[in-house]
Amino acid sequence: MKYIEKRGEPENFAEWRRKKSEDIIRQSRSGNMDNVFNLLQNQPRPETGIEESDSYTKMQLKEDLLHEQGFLCAYCTQRIENSYKTKIDHFQPKENPEYHHLVFAYSNLLACCDGGERDTFKPRELYCDTKKGQKDPTQPERLISPLDEDCADHFVWDELGNIAPAHATSMAGKTISFYGLNSKALTQLRKAAIDAFITEVWPEVDTDQAIAQLKQKVNNRYYPFCTAITSVLNHYN
């Protein structure tokens, strides 16, 4: 995980929500929050010839979330882009009646990878938002969250891409299990990113400079799995 500092919501999103407020209230009475969230349209594909009827779409919301997150999945920190593979997660699940009011709360929205839905590993393992499903990460115990400023400090990673709790007393172990962060697919992706950084970037700079680079965005993007790579480099520092 990497800390996500939630900024104020985009003005275009706030304006869309104000315009749709009556529709949101009316649809919310049914309790079907998928239908409510779908009031925010997907951006039509150009080949359909359908024009957008709203000034703000799910595609634009993804773009705003991705810029905020440095184009990393909120949970596993692999690189994600603004495509059909990227999902919008309600951190506190919109299906839970306790959180219906958060369906369009920008502070509750995160951009995530597809969570293993298209992986070819057998047996397929799900992770991130897909593994989380409709479960609440704050009940009955509050798990570690990418919205916690110190979230990365609760974990350590090794050169093989494995993630483990940094402290025996933290909730890291339960968080890893909850989000499936040690799935085979994720572990291999992390290992590949660690290997690439160590062989291609690290030889050109000292360890402190390498860690500093991992904290910086390039073209609005963080290096994928930057917290895992930082953890590995810290073993040599």
Secondary structure, 3 states (H helix, E strand, C coil): CCCCCCCCCCHHHHHHHHHCHHHHHHHHCCCCHHHHHCCCCCCCCHHHCCCCCCCCCHHHHHHHHHHHHCCECCCCCCECCCCCCCEEEECCCCCCHHHHHHCCCHHHEEEECCCCCCCCCCCCCCCHHHHHCCCCCCCCCCCCCCCCCCHHHHEEECCCCCEEECCCCCCHHHHHHHHCCCCHHHHHHHHHHHHHHHHHCHHHCCHHHHHHHHCCCECCECCCCHHHHHHHHHCCC
